[in-house]
Amino acid sequence: MTALYSDERCFWHSGGNYALTAPVGGLVQPLAAGGLPENPETKRRLRNLIEVTGLARELTILSAPEASEEALRRVHPAEYLQEFKQLSDAGGGELGERTPFGAGGYEIATLSAGLVVQAVEDVLRGRHENAYALSRPPGHHCLPDRPMGFCLLANIAVAIREAQAAGLARRVAVIDWDVHHGNGTEAIFAEDANVLTVSIHQDGNYPWATGGFETDAVANLNIPLPPGSGHASYLHAMERIVLPQVRAFAPEIIIIACGYDASGVDPLARMLAGSDTFGAMTRMVRELAEELCDGRLVMAHEGGYSEVHVPFCGHAVLAEMARSEVAAPDPLALRIAAHQPDAQMQAHIAARIDAMAEALG
């Protein structure tokens, strides 16, 4: 059965010094946005949507404890964790690029990481076939000693290192389809041949100077797609590059950095994916996990900033994970379908993807 790991406390993460009203923290719930594009409503509305459609009844819904300091220190230096905790206790602030947080931000971030840690552990122990961690704040941009892009702790990396330390898995594949390059996950595992990191992202979006295609990395693959790439381009990239590379790597578990900001209506990107795109990619990786590693698959929620569209994209993913027939008709599907790239543009993008596939051999 599919498990969903979620906790209301994660939705209370705030931008701290970016917030428009005070006080924020403790038992004072932040306003929806708190001054940041990364806000709780995209996640809370996903949780609400699965309740309303009835999909929640087909899932095992759980919470999890905060990630332990020992688990965090497998990725993050003690000095960084100490600085983060002290600033959090003092009311919040900002430690890196676009990463403000309020009072209690440290504890919420460790809870977000804990949801991913527990999801990975439980799937590896066979307690669930697959799992989705509705984690917030996200994690794929966070470097060991520096937060970036709304990411304060490297959630997926912490979960992988904890699983490896417990002897639950050695070889792990991470597929990141957030529209922004997963630079943090890449950096953490850059020299680790046992962790394959694959990032499909909008070329030149964020971070601006990372994410280029290379063929000589230890176990990392970047697939930068041009702005305007839509449904067909994403599926072509999956079929021509992602699935073959992960199949050749033969992981014991597949983890997805599941961002929805490639959506055709996302305010922070210029891609044209729809909820059907995310559903189709999920079907691909679920079937690949069944082929390679007894179905062991974990989704960790990352970006996605359209409060209206993210819930429908997430619903499509969860329904595919659970093999459910419960549907949530996407109110933006026709609008996004009408703006897909024309045949000439699709052919251009497909040729670019094919060239990358051929360079990989």
C-alpha positions in Angstrom: 0.0 0.0 0.0 1.1 3.6 -0.6 1.9 5.6 2.5 1.7 9.4 2.7 3.9 11.1 5.4 2.5 14.5 6.4 2.5 16.8 9.4 0.6 20.0 9.9 3.6 21.5 11.6 5.5 21.6 8.3 2.8 23.9 6.9 3.6 26.4 9.7 7.1 27.0 8.3 7.3 30.8 7.6 9.6 33.3 5.9 10.3 34.9 9.2 11.8 38.3 8.5 10.1 38.2 5.1 6.7 37.9 6.8 4.3 40.8 6.5 2.8 40.6 10.0 4.1 39.8 13.5 4.4 37.9 15.7 5.0 34.7 13.8 6.1 31.5 15.6 5.1 29.3 18.5 1.4 28.9 18.4 0.9 31.9 16.0 0.2 30.3 12.6 1.9 32.2 9.8 -0.2 33.7 7.0 -0.4 31.6 3.9 2.5 33.1 2.0 4.4 34.9 4.7 6.1 37.0 1.9 7.5 34.0 0.1 6.5 32.1 -3.1 7.2 28.9 -1.2 4.1 28.7 1.0 2.0 26.1 2.8 -1.1 26.3 0.7 0.2 24.3 -2.3 0.8 21.4 0.1 -2.2 21.9 2.4 -4.5 22.1 -0.6 -3.0 18.8 -1.9 -3.8 17.2 1.4 -7.3 18.6 1.3 -7.9 17.5 -2.3 -7.1 13.9 -1.6 -9.5 14.0 1.4 -12.3 15.5 -0.7 -11.9 13.0 -3.6 -11.6 10.0 -1.3 -8.1 9.1 -2.5 -6.9 9.5 1.1 -8.9 6.4 2.1 -6.7 4.3 -0.2 -3.5 5.6 1.5 -1.9 4.9 4.8 -1.4 8.4 6.3 1.3 8.8 8.9 3.6 11.4 10.5 7.2 10.8 11.6 9.6 12.1 14.2 12.1 14.8 13.6 15.4 13.7 12.0 17.9 13.1 14.7 21.0 15.2 15.0 23.1 12.1 14.3 21.2 11.7 11.0 21.6 15.4 10.1 25.3 15.3 10.8 25.8 12.5 8.2 25.3 15.4 5.7 25.5 18.7 7.5 28.5 20.0 9.6 27.8 20.5 13.3 28.7 24.1 12.9 26.0 24.7 10.4 23.4 22.9 12.4 24.4 24.9 15.5 24.2 28.3 13.7 20.8 27.3 12.2 19.4 26.3 15.7 20.7 29.4 17.4 19.2 31.8 14.9 15.9 29.8 14.9 15.8 30.0 18.7 16.4 33.8 18.5 13.4 34.3 16.3 14.6 33.5 12.9 16.6 35.1 10.1 18.5 34.0 7.0 21.6 31.9 6.6 21.8 31.7 2.8 20.4 32.7 -0.6 16.6 32.9 -0.5 16.3 30.9 2.7 14.6 33.0 5.4 12.9 31.3 8.3 11.0 32.2 11.4 11.1 31.2 15.0 11.1 27.4 15.3 12.3 27.0 11.8 15.0 24.6 12.8 12.5 22.2 14.4 10.2 22.4 11.4 13.1 21.7 9.0 14.2 18.7 11.0 10.6 17.4 10.9 10.5 17.8 7.1 13.7 15.8 6.8 12.3 13.3 9.3 9.3 12.7 7.0 11.6 11.7 4.2 13.9 9.6 6.5 10.9 7.6 7.8 9.4 7.2 4.3 12.7 5.8 2.9 13.2 3.5 5.9 9.7 2.1 5.9 9.8 1.3 2.2 13.2 -0.3 2.5 12.0 -2.4 5.5 9.0 -3.5 3.4 6.4 -1.8 5.6 4.9 -0.1 2.5 5.3 -0.7 -1.2 6.0 3.0 -1.9 5.6 6.3 -0.1 5.2 10.0 -0.5 6.7 12.5 1.9 4.8 15.8 1.9 7.9 17.5 3.1 8.2 21.3 3.8 10.6 23.1 3.7 12.1 21.5 0.6 15.7 20.3 0.4 17.2 19.7 -3.0 19.1 23.0 -3.3 20.6 22.8 0.2 24.4 22.3 0.4 26.1 20.7 3.4 27.0 24.0 4.9 24.8 26.5 3.1 21.1 26.7 2.5 19.7 27.9 -0.9 16.4 28.4 -2.7 14.0 27.8 0.2 15.9 24.7 1.2 17.3 24.5 4.7 18.3 20.9 5.1 19.1 18.3 2.4 16.1 16.1 3.1 16.7 13.4 0.5 20.4 13.3 1.2 19.9 12.9 4.9 17.4 10.0 4.3 19.9 8.3 1.9 22.8 8.5 4.3 20.7 7.3 7.2 19.5 4.3 5.2 23.1 3.5 4.1 24.3 3.8 7.7 21.6 1.4 8.9 22.6 -1.1 6.2 19.2 -0.9 4.5 20.5 0.1 1.1 23.7 0.9 -0.7 22.8 1.8 -4.2 20.2 4.6 -4.6 18.9 6.4 -7.6 17.5 10.0 -7.2 15.4 11.4 -10.0 14.8 15.1 -9.6 12.0 16.5 -11.9 11.7 19.8 -10.0 12.0 22.5 -12.6 15.1 23.9 -10.9 18.4 22.1 -10.9 18.9 19.8 -7.9 22.4 21.3 -7.2 22.4 20.4 -3.5 21.8 16.7 -4.0 24.3 16.7 -6.9 27.0 18.3 -4.7 26.5 16.0 -1.8 26.9 12.8 -3.8 29.2 14.1 -6.5 32.0 11.6 -5.6 29.7 8.8 -4.5 29.4 6.1 -7.2 26.7 4.4 -5.2 24.2 7.2 -5.5 23.0 8.2 -9.0 21.5 11.7 -9.2 19.5 12.7 -12.3 18.0 16.2 -12.6 15.6 17.2 -15.4 15.2 21.0 -15.2 14.6 24.2 -17.1 18.0 25.3 -18.5 19.4 28.4 -16.8 16.6 28.9 -14.4 17.9 28.3 -10.8 20.7 28.2 -9.8 21.8 30.1 -12.8 25.3 28.7 -13.2 24.7 25.0 -12.6 23.0 22.1 -14.2 24.7 21.8 -17.6 24.9 18.5 -19.4 28.1 16.5 -18.9 29.2 13.0 -19.7 32.1 12.5 -17.3 30.5 12.8 -13.8 31.0 10.0 -11.3 27.2 9.2 -11.0 25.4 12.4 -11.9 23.4 13.3 -14.9 21.8 16.7 -15.8 19.2 17.0 -18.4 18.6 20.8 -19.1 15.5 21.4 -21.2 14.7 24.7 -23.0 12.0 27.0 -21.7 8.6 26.0 -23.2 9.2 22.2 -23.0 6.0 20.5 -22.5 4.4 17.1 -21.9 5.9 15.3 -24.9 9.4 16.6 -24.2 9.3 15.4 -20.6 8.2 11.9 -21.5 10.8 11.7 -24.3 13.5 12.7 -21.8 12.3 10.0 -19.4 12.2 7.3 -22.1 15.4 8.2 -23.9 17.7 9.1 -21.0 16.3 8.7 -17.5 14.9 5.2 -17.6 17.8 3.6 -19.4 20.4 5.3 -17.2 18.6 4.2 -14.0 18.1 0.7 -15.3 21.8 0.4 -16.0 22.6 1.7 -12.5 20.4 -1.0 -10.9 19.4 0.8 -7.6 17.9 -0.8 -4.6 15.4 2.0 -4.3 14.4 5.0 -6.4 13.7 8.4 -4.8 12.1 11.2 -6.6 12.6 14.9 -5.8 9.0 15.6 -6.7 8.6 19.3 -7.6 5.7 20.5 -9.5 7.1 23.8 -10.8 7.4 22.5 -14.3 3.6 23.1 -14.4 2.4 25.2 -17.2 1.0 27.9 -14.8 3.9 28.0 -12.3 5.0 31.6 -11.5 8.7 30.7 -11.1 9.3 28.8 -14.3 8.5 28.7 -18.0 7.7 25.0 -18.7 4.4 23.4 -19.9 3.9 20.2 -18.0 0.4 19.3 -16.9 -1.0 17.0 -14.2 -1.1 14.3 -16.9 2.7 14.8 -17.3 3.4 14.1 -13.7 1.0 11.2 -13.7 2.7 9.6 -16.7 6.2 10.1 -15.3 5.1 8.5 -12.0 3.7 5.5 -13.9 7.1 5.2 -15.6 9.1 5.2 -12.5 6.7 3.0 -10.6 6.9 0.4 -13.3 10.7 0.8 -13.4 10.9 0.3 -9.6 8.8 -2.8 -9.9 11.2 -4.1 -12.5 14.4 -3.2 -10.7 13.9 -3.1 -6.9 10.6 -4.8 -5.9 8.7 -1.6 -6.3 10.6 0.4 -3.8 9.9 4.0 -4.6 9.7 7.2 -2.5 8.6 10.7 -3.5 9.8 13.7 -1.6 7.8 16.9 -2.2 10.0 19.7 -3.4 8.9 22.9 -5.3 5.8 24.0 -7.1 4.2 27.4 -6.5 0.8 27.4 -8.1 -1.7 27.1 -5.3 -4.4 26.0 -7.8 -2.4 23.5 -9.9 0.0 21.8 -7.5 -2.8 19.9 -5.8 -4.0 18.4 -9.1 -0.5 17.5 -10.1 0.1 15.8 -6.7 -3.2 14.0 -6.8 -2.2 12.5 -10.2 1.1 11.3 -8.7 -0.5 9.8 -5.6 -3.2 8.1 -7.7 -0.6 6.5 -9.9 1.5 5.4 -6.9 -1.5 3.7 -5.3 -2.9 2.4 -8.7 -6.1 4.1 -7.8 -9.0 4.9 -10.1 -10.0 8.0 -8.0 -9.6 11.0 -10.3 -9.4 14.7 -9.8 -10.2 16.4 -13.1 -7.7 19.1 -13.7 -9.4 22.5 -14.3 -6.3 23.8 -16.1 -5.7 20.8 -18.3 -7.2 22.3 -21.5 -5.5 25.6 -21.0 -2.1 23.9 -20.6 -2.7 21.5 -23.5 -3.6 24.4 -25.8 -0.2 26.0 -25.2 2.0 23.0 -25.9 4.9 23.6 -28.2 4.2 23.2 -31.9 5.5 20.4 -34.0 8.7 22.3 -35.1 9.6 23.2 -31.5 8.8 19.6 -30.2 11.1 18.2 -32.9 13.9 20.7 -31.9 13.6 19.7 -28.3 13.4 15.9 -29.1 16.6 16.3 -31.2 18.3 18.0 -28.3 17.3 15.1 -26.0 18.4 12.5 -28.5 21.8 14.2 -28.8 22.3 13.9 -25.1 21.2 10.3 -25.1 23.7 9.5 -27.9 26.5 11.3 -26.1 25.9 9.0 -23.1 26.2 5.9 -25.3 
